[in-house]
Amino acid sequence: MSEAYRSFIQGKRLYKKKEFLKAAMKLEGSKRLEPKRASIRELLAAAYYNLGLLEDSKHNFKKALDIDKSNDYAHFGLSLCLARQGDLDKALGHIKIAHAMKPGSKLYKDTLQRLKS
């Protein structure tokens, strides 16, 4: 098992335990070793979002999308960041993309409705 993968798994466990700062620290290590892994960028972005570090979160969601334009969760996460920063037009654009990619997602549907109101 590679060091990057080991750190990713540890970061994922910490994230699930809502230990977002510790998760971000582990995931930063993974990112340094594997900067082009969308899964690492996505989870790191989510950890930063939960820490209230919106610029870091947004940066990593964008990097995940640079790696894989069809990453619906990265579009969703980016929409949350943009909405919290008051950029509702761009937030709506990204949540619409996520919802179109996974129309059965209740989370995406509910977020889209909330952002529209």
NORDAHU-V238669 format. One record per backbone hydrogen bond with DSSP energy under -1.0 kcal/mol. NH is the residue of the N-H (numbers start at 1). CO is the residue of the C=O. If there is no record, write none. Layout:
BEGIN
nh=(NH;NH)
co=(CO;CO)
END
This chain:
BEGIN
nh=(6;7;8;9;10;11;12;13;14;15;16;17;18;19;20;23;24;25;26;27;28;29;30;31;32;33;34;37;41;42;43;44;45;46;47;48;49;50;51;52;53;54;57;58;59;60;61;62;63;64;65;66;67;68;71;72;75;76;77;78;79;80;81;82;83;84;85;86;87;88;91;92;93;94;95;96;97;98;99;100;101;102;105;109;110;111;112;113;114;115;116;117)
co=(2;3;4;5;6;7;8;9;10;11;12;13;15;14;18;19;20;21;22;23;24;25;26;27;28;29;30;34;37;38;39;40;41;42;43;44;45;46;47;49;48;52;53;54;55;56;57;58;59;60;61;62;63;64;68;70;71;72;73;74;75;76;77;78;79;80;81;83;82;86;87;88;89;90;91;92;93;94;95;96;97;98;102;105;106;107;108;109;110;111;112;113)
END
